[in-house]
Amino acid sequence: MLVRGPDAGLRADRILDEPITIQAAGRAVRTTLSDHFGVLATIGSAGAERAAR
């Protein structure tokens, strides 16, 4: 994603990287929700981003 202008009000957070425990073949296995972590991008006006902080 390309965004023009430094006042775009950008924020990026990793998602799907939290560890979970599942049962496999009768055993508890620790894993993550995805083997390809994602990014949640929030794009808005600079004023709205500052107001949210």
HELIX and SHEET records of a PDB file:
HELIX    1   1 ALA A   46  ALA A   52  1                                   7    
SHEET    1   A 2 LEU A  10  ILE A  15  0                                        
SHEET    2   A 2 GLY A  38  ILE A  43 -1                                        
SHEET    1   B 2 PRO A  19  ALA A  24  0                                        
SHEET    2   B 2 ARG A  27  THR A  32 -1                                        
END                                                                             
